[in-house]
Structures are given as C-alpha cells and as structure tokens.
Amino acid sequence: MNHSSCQLDWFKRQLFGAKSEQQRFIDPAVQGNLLAALGVATPSPPLSTPVTTVTYARKKRRDHTVTDSGLRFDATVPVNIITIGDPAIEALPESQRQCIGEKVTYLLAQRPGSYEVMKYVRKVYKIIATEEIVTTVSPTPVLESCVADVSLLAGLLTDKFLYHLPLYRQHQRMQAAGITVSRGSLTNWSARAIDLLKPIYSAQCAHVLSSRVLAMDETPIKAGRREQGKMRQGYFWPITGQDHEIVFPFATSRSHAHVPTFLGGFTGTLLSDGYEAYAAYARNNTGVTHAECWAHCRRHFEGAKDAEPAAVTEALALIGALYRHEQHIRDHHLEGEQQLAYRTEHSEPIVQTFWRWCDEQCHRGGISCQATRSVRR
C-alpha cells in the first residue's frame, strides 16, 4: 500500500470513522491467545467482554438532601425557612384549632452576588492626666493604599481564572450592586494581587521540576488584544510533577525555545506527545529521557491497521495488556513502592516483549508506516 493510499484511508477514518480509541476483538479469547503466543501472561482480571473500556473512579458524593420533586442539595447550601400560616385560622382560640402536621415545598432560588463595605470604627481617646490622644491601629490592607479587602481580591481572581468571568463583567456586576469603582482599578488590583502570588508559583515550579518524571504539553489560549475585535494567540505549557502538582507557564508562541526555558536544568524522564520540541530538548540534554505516552504510540499502529491487520492486532494486544495492569493499579489504589513493584513484575515483561516485537517488525519490513520507527526512538 503506497503512502498516498495510507493518507487517504487515514483521512476517511477521521471524517467517517469512529473517534473512540477503544480496542475491540471478535472474541474475548483472542487477546489471551495473542498474548500467549507472544509469551505474555494474560492480565488479571481477565477481559470479560470483547470491548476494552476506559473507566474511572467517581469521587465519593456528599450527603445530599433529596426532595420529593427530585431537588438535591448538600449541607453547605443555606436553607431559608419560610413558614406560611393561615391568619383566619390562627385568629381562632387554641381550643378550637389543632395543628396536625405540615406540608413542605422546596424551590431553588438564586440571589445576586453580594458585596459589602467593611466600616472600621476606631475610637479615639484622650488621657486626661497627660492630654495624650490615643487610638487603635488602622487595619492594614493587603495592598498598600488600596481600598480592596483580601476577600475582594481573592474573589476577583477566582471569578476571572476559575470561572472565566472577565473583569469588565465583574465591573458591571458591581455597578448593578450600587458600587462605583473604575474598571482600571479592578485591573490594577488584579495585577498587584497576582504579583503577591509569584513566590508561591515559583516555589511550586521548583518542587515540580524536582520530580524524577514530568509530563508536559502545550495548549492554545487567547490572551491579549491583537487588533480591533481580535485576540492574540498564546499558549499554556502545563507541567505535571510526580506528586500530581501542576503549573501553567505561559508563552506567546509554541516555539521550541520555550521548553528549555520552562524546564531549566531538569533531569529525569519527560513524558509528552509527539511534538518535536520535546524530543529536541531531550537530545540536547543528556540527563533527560524522552518518553511518549502509550496512547500516542497506539495511534501510530491504528494508522497502519489496514495495511498490516495481523501485526497491528498483536501490537494493540500488548498495549492493551499494559492498560489492564494500569487499571488494576487504580482499582487497588497502589502507590509508591507497591505501584513500582507491581509494574516491575507485570508491566516490565510486557514492555520488553513489545520492544523485541518492534525490532522483529523492523527487520521483517512488515509495517511500512511510522509506527515501529516512532516507538523505537
């Protein structure tokens, strides 16, 4: 199959094919037979269906109050109790009426975001004997010469960066609440508050870069005005450390030069997708091992399944076995030394078999696409 035909088949799959990367087999025993033929034990627990599905553990739900109408809310939600009586009946003497129960109706209400002005009243005293004037110390704001309380600063940044509410919309909300403040003040306060967080960000970056294994990616974000009605294209370069911390360095482009800038003198294993910037960084730093994720590796084989279905099925069976062991680790909450021991016993033999299989395929000249070459880099 020539290169143009492979490209056409790939394009057709992108337009009309299933986008799911789930691995399917005609018979559940097929994967076990393939792994046995390759000298790999079938992962435990065995596959019970012909479809390998990606699952996740749900977070434990909070205790919820559930009403007759299906409304759910937890204990953190304030409840305003409104008691409705009948004035005509309540006007009767107690001897002529009796309350035998009550009926409850729940309605979900919304209140506008509220602001308040904190008025500090400091008493001024005069010591009669000495005629000395004394008073208490004035509250010190977080930002010098600023009328914004720390709660307002935290709210500005939370609404802007967590809930994506621009400052101009927050400014409109303040005006609707009867507060007059310039939009420029909100911008100034936000910038100064961000400056206060820089030491925390720097400390978190240093801790993340001390990891033995890092995962890094880049994702586009619109930031800054380019011209009338158009935003500039920027990029976040999220970096995740082995303690599951993540930082989001920002750059105005996707240039290769940003990788060494953000990673500095990092030594260890760098996990990424197939973007050449990461491979170039690893080549230029002897202390860095570049590792692409198995999901991206798998896609190369998916692209060759029409040309070499038998070989691709073997590759996907091996990668699927690794997925099953990772699922076992998640299901049993293995961490630290237990996780390492399990992977060493179960996953490492599969990886070694996979490398040998790739070498055999390259010598055989069977899979002509980039699959085996890409994983052997």
Secondary structure in CASP SS format (residue, H / E / C, confidence):
PFRMAT SS
TARGET T0000
AUTHOR 0000-0000-0000
METHOD secondary structure of the structure
MODEL  1
M C 1.00
N C 1.00
H H 1.00
S H 1.00
S H 1.00
C H 1.00
Q H 1.00
L H 1.00
D H 1.00
W H 1.00
F H 1.00
K H 1.00
R H 1.00
Q H 1.00
L H 1.00
F H 1.00
G C 1.00
A C 1.00
K C 1.00
S C 1.00
E C 1.00
Q C 1.00
Q E 1.00
R E 1.00
F C 1.00
I C 1.00
D C 1.00
P H 1.00
A H 1.00
V H 1.00
Q H 1.00
G H 1.00
N H 1.00
L H 1.00
L H 1.00
A H 1.00
A H 1.00
L C 1.00
G C 1.00
V C 1.00
A C 1.00
T C 1.00
P C 1.00
S C 1.00
P C 1.00
P C 1.00
L C 1.00
S C 1.00
T C 1.00
P C 1.00
V E 1.00
T E 1.00
T C 1.00
V C 1.00
T C 1.00
Y C 1.00
A C 1.00
R C 1.00
K C 1.00
K C 1.00
R C 1.00
R C 1.00
D C 1.00
H E 1.00
T E 1.00
V E 1.00
T C 1.00
D C 1.00
S C 1.00
G C 1.00
L C 1.00
R E 1.00
F E 1.00
D E 1.00
A C 1.00
T C 1.00
V C 1.00
P C 1.00
V C 1.00
N C 1.00
I C 1.00
I C 1.00
T C 1.00
I C 1.00
G C 1.00
D C 1.00
P H 1.00
A H 1.00
I H 1.00
E H 1.00
A C 1.00
L C 1.00
P C 1.00
E H 1.00
S H 1.00
Q H 1.00
R C 1.00
Q C 1.00
C C 1.00
I C 1.00
G C 1.00
E C 1.00
K C 1.00
V C 1.00
T C 1.00
Y C 1.00
L C 1.00
L C 1.00
A C 1.00
Q C 1.00
R C 1.00
P C 1.00
G C 1.00
S C 1.00
Y C 1.00
E C 1.00
V C 1.00
M C 1.00
K C 1.00
Y C 1.00
V C 1.00
R C 1.00
K C 1.00
V E 1.00
Y E 1.00
K E 1.00
I E 1.00
I C 1.00
A C 1.00
T C 1.00
E C 1.00
E E 1.00
I E 1.00
V E 1.00
T E 1.00
T C 1.00
V C 1.00
S C 1.00
P C 1.00
T C 1.00
P C 1.00
V C 1.00
L C 1.00
E C 1.00
S C 1.00
C C 1.00
V C 1.00
A C 1.00
D C 1.00
V H 1.00
S H 1.00
L H 1.00
L H 1.00
A H 1.00
G H 1.00
L H 1.00
L H 1.00
T H 1.00
D H 1.00
K H 1.00
F H 1.00
L H 1.00
Y C 1.00
H C 1.00
L C 1.00
P C 1.00
L H 1.00
Y H 1.00
R H 1.00
Q H 1.00
H H 1.00
Q H 1.00
R H 1.00
M H 1.00
Q H 1.00
A H 1.00
A C 1.00
G C 1.00
I C 1.00
T C 1.00
V C 1.00
S C 1.00
R H 1.00
G H 1.00
S H 1.00
L H 1.00
T H 1.00
N H 1.00
W H 1.00
S H 1.00
A H 1.00
R H 1.00
A H 1.00
I H 1.00
D H 1.00
L H 1.00
L H 1.00
K H 1.00
P H 1.00
I H 1.00
Y H 1.00
S H 1.00
A H 1.00
Q H 1.00
C H 1.00
A H 1.00
H H 1.00
V H 1.00
L H 1.00
S C 1.00
S C 1.00
R C 1.00
V E 1.00
L E 1.00
A E 1.00
M E 1.00
D C 1.00
E C 1.00
T E 1.00
P E 1.00
I E 1.00
K E 1.00
A E 1.00
G E 1.00
R E 1.00
R E 1.00
E E 1.00
Q C 1.00
G C 1.00
K E 1.00
M E 1.00
R E 1.00
Q E 1.00
G E 1.00
Y E 1.00
F E 1.00
W C 1.00
P C 1.00
I E 1.00
T E 1.00
G C 1.00
Q C 1.00
D C 1.00
H C 1.00
E C 1.00
I E 1.00
V E 1.00
F C 1.00
P C 1.00
F E 1.00
A E 1.00
T C 1.00
S C 1.00
R C 1.00
S C 1.00
H C 1.00
A C 1.00
H H 1.00
V H 1.00
P H 1.00
T H 1.00
F H 1.00
L H 1.00
G C 1.00
G C 1.00
F C 1.00
T C 1.00
G E 1.00
T E 1.00
L E 1.00
L E 1.00
S E 1.00
D C 1.00
G C 1.00
Y C 1.00
E H 1.00
A H 1.00
Y H 1.00
A H 1.00
A H 1.00
Y H 1.00
A H 1.00
R H 1.00
N C 1.00
N C 1.00
T C 1.00
G C 1.00
V E 1.00
T E 1.00
H E 1.00
A E 1.00
E E 1.00
C C 1.00
W H 1.00
A H 1.00
H H 1.00
C H 1.00
R H 1.00
R H 1.00
H H 1.00
F H 1.00
E H 1.00
G C 1.00
A C 1.00
K C 1.00
D C 1.00
A C 1.00
E C 1.00
P H 1.00
A H 1.00
A H 1.00
V H 1.00
T H 1.00
E H 1.00
A H 1.00
L H 1.00
A H 1.00
L H 1.00
I H 1.00
G H 1.00
A H 1.00
L H 1.00
Y H 1.00
R H 1.00
H H 1.00
E H 1.00
Q H 1.00
H H 1.00
I H 1.00
R H 1.00
D H 1.00
H C 1.00
H C 1.00
L C 1.00
E C 1.00
G H 1.00
E H 1.00
Q H 1.00
Q H 1.00
L H 1.00
A H 1.00
Y H 1.00
R H 1.00
T H 1.00
E H 1.00
H H 1.00
S H 1.00
E H 1.00
P H 1.00
I H 1.00
V H 1.00
Q H 1.00
T H 1.00
F H 1.00
W H 1.00
R H 1.00
W H 1.00
C H 1.00
D H 1.00
E H 1.00
Q H 1.00
C H 1.00
H H 1.00
R H 1.00
G C 1.00
G C 1.00
I C 1.00
S C 1.00
C C 1.00
Q C 1.00
A H 1.00
T H 1.00
R H 1.00
S H 1.00
V H 1.00
R C 1.00
R C 1.00
END
